[in-house]
């Protein structure tokens, strides 16, 4: 019996079991008869990315076996999608540029492990060369494919996918500007003039707005050869149209920042050199990038484009590389916005990943955006789920906690989900990975936001693009603003909801109470702007806002509201005086801070205007000789109906010393300024404390989701010796299933490297050891029962799911099954802390259940 036949029989048994069939008749497809009562919010599309390595034999029956495996391994997830896509990493995109229109043409494909475009030939050179210096063929008997073979594989994937799932199947092609995946004589021998970016060494990445020299070779779109000075966008668009059409592809993926600037992985670029901003290049560079998209669409008008984007962020990309995301998004180019960067798998920089992701989805072409997860790497001999992540799901729960809010005030989640990739560098597809990853994806999706989080980033998407057009002297401000938020998230700021300044204007009009439970973070608005008028009104009517960054362009009304005045800017080393205590360190934070104008939007120029104002409390100041600058304060005028405003000037606490990214200042020598954005939350009733040995230990990263009236906490803990302490206005949060020892009203927890926990119970109590546990229903009609132990004269607040009526919730004190005694009177509350039920003066055990 052949392997294919054996696997086909296994698959038939699998589908029979999956579909719940009770006779010998074969089910129509994988998902027939399976009701979806999971509560998981459906995706529009799920994409399984794969190389050609699993197709180890040139046989149609083998192609079908591989296709069956692909769809069946991920079936528990694919049932939650309207459409299924397979994105093929055939080569590096050179197969598109080299295509001559013949199915008999040999196909150079990504059959390598390592970089095949180095000075060392594949498989040659001393053994101590790294994979970045020399590549190997992934197996000795790797097949030789033609373009016709690729077309056959595409057809098999569509046929098998349709047969198994009865869902629409799309197949995507890929283009990468770099040297990583397959040999590319087109880039590095025939047309090195297009290779101008330096992401993987000097002149290694194709520049989208480069120009081709003459080439007499016939191509599908240029049978007479390429004329001299042909824009690359024009050539690539025409070749893509022929290639995608002839081979049966449905869309094209542009990888590694292609189409989004010269240096997609770097904090420097065409505009920012690391020493300054050459803004005279900005207008021309922006035009060249948009010209690429326009020229491409002239030749390839209809195929959908999906994009990886850069590893950085909207404001930084615009400031350092002229990437006009607004014009790209709204230019009618039919593309999806870039997803989250996969770099957190490599460097643990979740601040960069989450900040960059939010900055790109604050304003998008329509309602579609995607989340991408890094399961395997088919090129570099690693499988992130198994090794880089160590099978810890932090890069699932943290980015999947992110949501955007649209102009109607609707909380929007990713519509698309991608997996890079479902095969590893050896062409294998181990069951272990989907079996372990899928439950976390489904849990994160089930627990995803239904309302704004406790903190909301109001992203200045339009302001940044307007500055690039009209106020280029402010380019450094947009560069600084994104980096500040990156470091703040890395310092423990739980920021995972984003809305653009444009959208908040309409959202609050339609839903005035939308952000009643949230603290909003935003830049200082310009004088006379619509946002200035909005913020003044919003704060005076009870809103809670943290302004960050320079205030040089602020108008007199806002300056008066914040009690702020600007004076002579200073930079360099300062002594920082913090008039508050928060974190608990054995070796305290340094009292020095370094403020560099280039990386912090200018010098420190702010101070409190009226020191006698009793509504203002200064929290931090910088001292340089006898000069003082106020850098963090809070103001809450009694006439503001509970409104409160904080100002944090913000020091980036980063520098450029070569390499790709800005490097944080040495935390043993300098206080890290962005941490103040977490510190100031205490003034809004959110105390997030960290207990660790010394400043060098990395802070935990965290997100807080509000879903179905509950709180879902997720985190990444790079050092498990760190203790976290939480207290909110509601009290100490009791993470379901965890014990906590209260410390001055704070719940304390020592978390593993990754964690995700539900919280529906908060306790107002100073000391004691508490636990909130799930209990069995044990009673017809009761959907859920929670038990809290360790209470001492406590006030307990409970957040049941939405839709629970007052008569359907029950509280019992110090009783046991069957819960007939100990009923406790409770009060339903609806205030700035949300909708909850409160009981007071409770000691011992509290049982709460709802129908």
C-alpha positions, 0 to 999 in steps of 0.5 A: 500500500502506498504512503499516499493511499495510507494517508488518504485512508487516515484522512477519510477516518479523520474526516468521518470522526470530525464530521460526526458521521455514523455510517459508511458514507463519506462526508462532503468536506472537513467541516460538514456537520460541525456546529460552531458554538465556540464563541470564536470570532470568524476571520475573513481569511486564514493564510497558510504560508509555505515553501515548495520544500514539502513537495519532495517528489515530482508526482501529482499524487505526492502533491495531493498528499502534501496538500491533504496534510496542509489542510487537515493539520490546520482544520481546527482553525480553518473552520473559523474562516470564510476563505483559505489561502496558501501563500507560496514562497516559491523563490525570492520573487526573481521567478517573476522577473525571470519569467519568459512566458514558457511553462517549460522554463526551468524554475529557480526555487528556494531549495536552500538553507541559508543565503545562496547569494554570497561569494561562497557557492552553495555547499562550498567553503569551510564548515565554520561559515555561517548560514548567512555566509553560505547556503546548502541545498535542503536535500540531495534529491531536491527536485528540479521544477519548471514553471509548468510544475509550479502551475500544477502544484497551484492547481492541486492546492486549489482542487484539494482545498476546495474538496476538503473545505468547500471554502474559497481557496486563494493561492498567493505569490511572493516577492522579496527584495533581498538575497535570502531565499533563492539564487538571483542572477537578475538582482545581483549580476544582470541588474545590480543597479536596482539593489540599493538598500543595505538591510543585509549588508551593503547593496543587498535589497531592491529599491522599489523606485530604482531604474533598470538599465537596458537588457536584451533578454526577452521576458514575458512582458518584454519580448524584445528586452527591457528598454534603458531607464525603465522604472522598476515599478513598470517592469515589475508590474508588467511581469507580475501581470503575466506571471500571476495570470499564466500560473493561476495565482490570485494575489501577490505578497510584497515582503520585507518592506518592499514598496515602503522605503529604502531601509525597511529594517533600520532606524536610519534611511534616505532622510535620517542619517543617524546624525540628522534629518536631510529633509530637503530629500523628503518631498522627492522621496515621497513622490518616488515611492508613490510613483512605484505604486502607480506604475505597478498598478498601470501594468498590474491593475487588479490582482490584490496586493498584500504586504509585509511592510517594514519592521518599524512604524508609521511616524519613524518610516515617514521621518527617516525614509519618506514612506507616505503611508497615507497616500499608499493606503488611500491611493486606490492601490487595492492592498492590505496594510502591513501586519505586526513585525515578526522581529519580536521572535528574534529580539523580544522587542515587543514594544517595537512590534506592538507600537509599530502594529498599532501605528499602521492600523490606526488609519487603514484603507478599509476594515481589513487588516491582518495578524501574522504569526511566526511558526516555522522558518523554511530558510534559516534552520529554526522553527520559532514556535519550538526554539525562539519562543520556546513554545511560549505563546506571548507573541500570540496573546500580546499582539492579538490583544490589540484592537483598533477603533474606527470612525463609528466607535466600533472595536475592530479586530484583525480580519486576516490571519497568516502563518509564516510558515507551515513547513520548516527548513527541511520541508517537514510539517510536524503535527506538534506545531499546529496542535500546540499553536491552534489552541492559543490562537483560538483562546486569544481570538475568543478573549479578544477586545469588545470594547476599548482597553483601560489605555487608548493610544490616539495616534496622530496619523494625519498630523504626522503626514501633514507635518511631512508636507508642510512643517518639515522642521517637525520631522524629528517630533514624529520620529521621537513620538513612535520611539517613545511609545516603543520604550514605554511599552517595553517598560510595562505600559499596557497599551493595546487599543488604538484610534486615530485623531481623525476617527476619535472626532467622529467616534465620540460624537456617535458614542459620547461614553465610549472612553469613560473607562479609559485613559487616552494617550496623545501628542499635544495638539497644535494651536487652533486645530480641531483636535485642540478644541476637542481635547479641551472640551473632552477634559472639561467634561470628565475625560482622562488624558495624558499628553506627551511630547513637545508643546511648542505649537500649543495654543494659549487655551490648551496651555492654560488648561494644562498649566504649561509654559515653554521656556529655553530648551535644554539638553544633555545630562540632568538630575531627575527628581521623581516626587513619587515612589512606585517600583521596588528595586534592591538597587534603585534607578539612577538619578541621572537622565540623558535628554538628546534633542535629536532623538527627543523632539528637541530640548526640554523646554516645559515647566508649570506656569502657575506653581500656586495652582492647587489643582496642579501637582508636579511629579518629576523635574529635571535639574541642570546646574541651577536650571529646572524643567518640569517634565511630568505633572497632573492637573484636575480642576474640580469643575471638570466633572472628574476630568483629569490631565497629565503632561509627560514631556518625554525623553526618548532615552535612546541613541544611535550607535550604528546597526539597525535600531536605536539602542536604549541608554544604559539603565545602570547609568541613566533613568529610562524616561519613557517609564514615566508613562507607566508611572503616571497611571497611578494618578488615574487609579492604575498602579502597576508596580515592578519589584526586581533586583536592579534597573538592568533587568528587563521589565515585563510587557503586558496588555489588558483587554476588555472583553464581554465586560471582563478583563483579560491580562496577557504578558511576557516576562523576560525575567521570571524573578520579577514580581508584578504588583497591581491595583486599580480603582476597582481594587486588586485584580484576582487573576483566575486560578492564581494565588496572590498575596496582597501588599498595601492593597496591591495583588502580587504575582510572579508570572512565567515567561508568558501568561494569559489570565481572565479577571472578573473579580477585584478586591479592595483589601489591604493585606492577606492571601487571596485566590479566585477559582473556577467552580463547577455549576452543580445547579441547573441553570447556572452557567458559571460559578467563581469562589474567592477565598481569603477575604477580610472585611473586603469590598468585592467588585464582580464583572459578569458577562454582558446581558446578565440581569440583576436577578440572575446573579447570586452572592453567598458568604461562607457557605457550601454546596448546594448554596442555600444559605449565606445569601449576601445583599449586593448593589449593581453599579455603573460608573467610571469603572464600568458596570459591576456588582459590589458587595461590602464587608465580606470576610472568609469565602465568597461564592458568586454565580450567574445564570 
